Structures are given as structure tokens and as C-alpha cells.
Amino acid sequence: MRRQRRTKANPKMTDTLSLTPQLYPLGATKMPQSNSLAALAKLEDNAVMTDLSFSLPDELAGPLKSRLAKGHYADAGEYLRELVRRDLDEAADTAWVREKVAEGLASGIIDKDPTEVIEDIIAARRARRG
């Protein structure tokens, strides 16, 4: 992390994570000679990373530094990647639940009491078994 100077317009923003939009192969410290996507695709694991840049307010930078100091994560990038992964997993789970709710609503709503429905299902199953 590099320090950002406090200003009157921005008195609480002190930490800036350096993340500029550039493509790097996973684990590389610099771009390969050819920066075409075809050349990057041939790299081991076909992994490409994008650098970003943004500022964190002190109330977020402090807890981030604490997490890093406790050894939970190697660096801020690892922590942020984990947060993005969790968010994407949660979004996928939410989408799945919404899909199932829509599917249930589309199948129609019955006016029977839920206890009656369960009793009917049990009776039908017993009838099939003989």
C-alpha cells in the first residue's frame, strides 16, 4: 500500500491500494514480451489478473491492516480476492434461490391446507406401495 496525502477535501482518505487496469499472468511480476491475449492464454494455468486502484477510508483501512497483521491473509490483494469470491458465491446462491422461488410460483398455488397436501402425498405413496 502506498500512502495518500490528506487534504481538506479528503481528510479521512489516507490509504490507497495500487490497482491499475493492466493484465498480468498469475504469479508474474511484469507483463510477458507479447501482451496479446493469445500469448497470455498460452501461459501455465491460463490465469490472468487485473490490477485496480482505489482508496479506503480510515475506518476500513484500519481493520484491513489488523487482519493482515494477524496473519489471516498474506496481503491486501489476497484478502480482497477472498471477499470477491465470497460475494460471487453468495450472488450465485441468491440467484439459485430466486430461480427456485420463481419456478415454484410458476407451478401454481393451491388453496388446500398444507396438512391436507402432506396427507394426500402420504396416501398416494401408500397406495402405490400396495
C-alpha positions as CSV (number, residue, x, y, z in Angstrom):
1,M,0.0,0.0,0.0
2,R,1.2,3.5,-0.6
3,R,0.2,6.5,1.5
4,Q,-2.1,9.2,0.1
5,R,-1.8,12.7,1.4
6,R,-4.6,14.1,3.5
7,T,-6.4,17.1,2.0
8,K,-9.1,19.4,3.2
9,A,-11.4,17.9,0.6
10,N,-10.5,14.4,1.6
11,P,-9.4,14.4,5.3
12,K,-10.2,10.7,6.1
13,M,-8.8,9.0,3.0
14,T,-5.3,8.0,3.9
15,D,-4.6,4.6,2.3
16,T,-4.6,3.9,-1.4
17,L,-4.3,0.4,-2.8
18,S,-2.4,0.5,-6.1
19,L,-4.5,-1.4,-8.7
20,T,-4.3,0.0,-12.2
21,P,-6.2,-1.7,-15.1
22,Q,-3.5,-4.0,-16.6
23,L,-3.4,-7.7,-17.4
24,Y,-0.7,-9.8,-15.8
25,P,-0.3,-13.6,-15.8
26,L,-0.9,-15.1,-12.4
27,G,2.3,-15.0,-10.4
28,A,4.2,-12.8,-12.8
29,T,5.9,-9.6,-11.7
30,K,5.8,-8.0,-15.2
31,M,4.0,-8.5,-18.5
32,P,5.3,-11.0,-20.9
33,Q,7.0,-9.7,-24.1
34,S,3.8,-10.1,-26.1
35,N,0.9,-8.5,-24.4
36,S,-1.7,-10.0,-26.7
37,L,-4.5,-12.1,-25.1
38,A,-3.4,-15.1,-27.3
39,A,0.0,-15.0,-25.7
40,L,-1.4,-14.7,-22.2
41,A,-3.8,-17.7,-22.9
42,K,-0.8,-19.9,-23.5
43,L,0.6,-19.3,-20.1
44,E,0.6,-22.0,-17.5
45,D,-2.9,-22.2,-15.8
46,N,-4.2,-19.7,-18.3
47,A,-4.6,-17.3,-15.4
48,V,-4.7,-13.5,-16.0
49,M,-5.1,-10.9,-13.3
50,T,-6.2,-7.3,-13.5
51,D,-4.7,-4.5,-11.3
52,L,-7.1,-2.0,-9.9
53,S,-6.6,1.3,-7.9
54,F,-8.9,2.7,-5.2
55,S,-8.8,4.4,-1.8
56,L,-10.0,3.2,1.5
57,P,-11.4,5.4,4.3
58,D,-9.5,5.0,7.6
59,E,-12.5,3.1,9.2
60,L,-11.9,0.3,6.6
61,A,-8.1,0.6,6.3
62,G,-7.6,0.0,10.0
63,P,-9.5,-3.3,10.2
64,L,-7.8,-4.4,6.9
65,K,-4.4,-3.8,8.4
66,S,-5.4,-5.6,11.6
67,R,-6.5,-8.7,9.6
68,L,-3.2,-8.7,7.7
69,A,-1.2,-8.2,10.9
70,K,-2.9,-11.3,12.5
71,G,-1.7,-13.4,9.5
72,H,-5.1,-14.2,8.2
73,Y,-4.0,-13.1,4.7
74,A,-0.6,-12.6,3.1
75,D,-1.6,-9.2,1.7
76,A,-4.5,-6.9,1.0
77,G,-4.9,-8.3,-2.5
78,E,-5.4,-11.8,-1.1
79,Y,-8.0,-10.5,1.3
80,L,-9.9,-8.6,-1.4
81,R,-9.8,-11.6,-3.7
82,E,-11.4,-13.7,-1.0
83,L,-14.1,-11.1,-0.4
84,V,-14.9,-11.0,-4.1
85,R,-15.0,-14.8,-4.2
86,R,-17.4,-14.9,-1.3
87,D,-19.6,-12.2,-2.8
88,L,-19.8,-14.1,-6.1
89,D,-20.7,-17.3,-4.3
90,E,-23.4,-15.5,-2.4
91,A,-24.7,-13.9,-5.6
92,A,-24.9,-17.4,-7.2
93,D,-26.7,-18.8,-4.2
94,T,-29.2,-15.9,-4.2
95,A,-29.8,-16.3,-8.0
96,W,-30.4,-20.1,-7.4
97,V,-33.0,-19.3,-4.6
98,R,-34.7,-16.7,-6.8
99,E,-34.9,-19.2,-9.6
100,K,-36.4,-21.8,-7.4
101,V,-39.0,-19.3,-6.0
102,A,-39.9,-18.3,-9.5
103,E,-40.2,-21.9,-10.5
104,G,-42.5,-22.6,-7.5
105,L,-44.7,-19.6,-8.2
106,A,-45.0,-20.5,-11.9
107,S,-46.1,-24.0,-10.9
108,G,-49.2,-22.5,-9.4
109,I,-50.6,-22.1,-5.9
110,I,-53.2,-24.4,-4.4
111,D,-55.9,-23.5,-1.9
112,K,-55.6,-26.6,0.2
113,D,-54.3,-26.6,3.8
114,P,-50.6,-27.7,3.9
115,T,-51.5,-30.6,6.2
116,E,-54.0,-31.9,3.7
117,V,-51.4,-31.7,0.9
118,I,-49.0,-33.8,3.0
119,E,-51.7,-36.3,3.9
120,D,-52.6,-36.7,0.2
121,I,-48.9,-37.3,-0.7
122,I,-48.6,-39.9,2.0
123,A,-51.8,-41.6,1.0
124,A,-50.8,-41.7,-2.7
125,R,-47.4,-43.2,-1.8
126,R,-49.0,-45.9,0.4
127,A,-51.4,-46.7,-2.5
128,R,-48.5,-47.2,-4.9
129,R,-46.8,-49.5,-2.5
130,G,-49.9,-51.6,-2.0
